[in-house]
Amino acid sequence: EVQLVESGGGSVQAGGSLRLSCTASGFTFADSDMGWYRQAPGNECALISTIDTDGRTYYTDSVKGRFTISQDNAKNTVFLQMNSLKPEDTAVYYCVAKLGGWVPEIYCSDGTPKNPDFGYWGQGTQVSVSS
């Protein structure tokens, strides 16, 4: 059974930092691309960063230069270092395992996708940034 467990969320003031972690099990971590989506209040899930099996990274424009994705294959863990946080970064952050074909936005108001075509999702971790 595929499992993704996120941790590291919390409440910070604007300008602060948080480091999210996602530990995976139930599949060969090194053979999967990994990514982070976030769902801000009133919005659907938006893709913010990915890292592929060759270590190539992607960031959506709103987090470029502030967020850094990395992974430790020995620990089956992907990280999202978030610096210079802004109130608009407030969201539930989801770790996702998928082989390419990332979709910029996914409907998740009724829960995260269950179809593996959209990847395997963690339970989410809340990040709240106050001004």
N, C-alpha and C positions, 0 to 999 in steps of 0.2 A: 504494500500500500504506500502510495506516495504521500509524504508528509512534509510540509514546510512550516516552520515555526519562527515567527518574527519576534524580535525583542528590541528594546532600546528606545521606544517612544516615550513621550512625556510632555511636560509643559515647560516652555522657556520664554524668555523675553526676546523681543526683536534684537537681532544681532548676535544671538547666541548660537550654540552648536549642539547637534545631537548625532549619534552614530547608531544607525539601525543595523541589526544583524538578522540573518535568516539562515537557519540550519535545516538542511534537507536530508531526507532519507527515503528509501524505497525505490531509488533509481540511481543510475551511474551519473553522479554529479558532473564529472568532467566532460561528459558527452552532451550536456544540455546547456543551451543559452539560459541566462538568468536575467530577470528584469524587475523593475519596481513600477507599480502603478500607484496612483493616489486618488482618493475620492474626497473632494472638498465638499462642504455643506451645500446641498442643492444641485450638485453636479454629478455627472457620471464618472466612471473611472478613466483617468487619463494616464497614458504612458509617460514616464518621466526619464527613465534611464534603462539601458540594457548593457550586458556584456556577453560577448559570444565565446565560443570554445577556443578561439584564438586570442582572446583577451581584448578584442576590439570593442570600444565603448560607444554608446550613443547617449546624448542628453537632449531633452527638449530645451528650447531656447530659454525658457523662464528660469532654469536652474543651472545653465552653463556657467562655469566659473565659480559656482558656489557648492555644488554637490559633486561627490566623487564616488563612483561605483568600483568595487574591487571584490576579489574572491580569494578564498583559501581552499584549494581543492583537497588538501590533506584533511581539512576539518569539515568539508562539505558545507561551507558557509559563504554566503555573499553578504557584503556590507554596503551600506550607503552612508557616507560621511556627509553631513549637511552642515554647512557653515553659513554665516551671515543670514540667518533665518529671518523671514519676513512674515507678517501676519497672514499674508495670502498663501503661505506654505501650510497653513493649518488644514489638516486632512487626516483621513485614515490611509495608512500606507500599506500596500500589499506586495508581498514578494511572489514572483511568478516564475515557474520553470516552463520553458517552451523551446522548440526547435525552430527558430526563425519565424518569419511571417507575423511579426509584431503588428498589432492594430493600434493606431494612435488613441482611440477612445473606445471603451466597451461599456455597454449598458450594464449597470450593476446595482441599480436602485432596489431591485428585488433580491439582492444577494449576488455573490460573486459567481462567475460562470462555472457550471458543472461539466460542460462539454470539454473534453481534453483538447479539442481543436483550438480552444482559446488558452490552453496552458493549464497547469496545475497551480492553484492559488493557496496562499497561506490564509490565516484567520484575520490578519490585519493588526496594525498597531497604531494607536492614536498619537498624532503629533499636534500640539497646540502652541501657537506662537502669539504672545500678547504684545501689544504696542506700548 
